[in-house]
Amino acid sequence: MSLVDFFAWIVLAVLVLSTVAVVVFLAMLPGMIAKNRNHPWAQAVTVGGWVTLFLGFALWPIVLIWAYVDVPSVRKVEIER
């Protein structure tokens, strides 16, 4: 095996590992955003991010938008008598 072949294997390994790292980061991103924003369904957003990993990231933009959606808080209304 020549030096060029060895270098080619190293480049291939770096490319594969960096691709895996980017895919895992993208799967984690909606969950991290939801947790940082104190989203009430942060765990569901996290699961949605990982499920889209197996679906080829087809629904990933929807999960990312869901991580940013602010859920309005329930206000108590006093009834006057």
JOKA-V733278 format. One record per pair of residues at least 24 apart in sequence whose C-alpha atoms are under 8 Angstrom apart, sorted by the first residue. I is the first residue (numbers start at 1). J is the second residue. If there is no record, write none. Layout:
((I	J) (I	J))
This chain:
((23	53) (27	52) (27	53) (29	64) (30	63) (30	64) (30	67) (31	67) (33	67) (33	68) (34	67) (34	68) (37	68) (39	67) (39	70) (39	71) (40	71) (42	67))
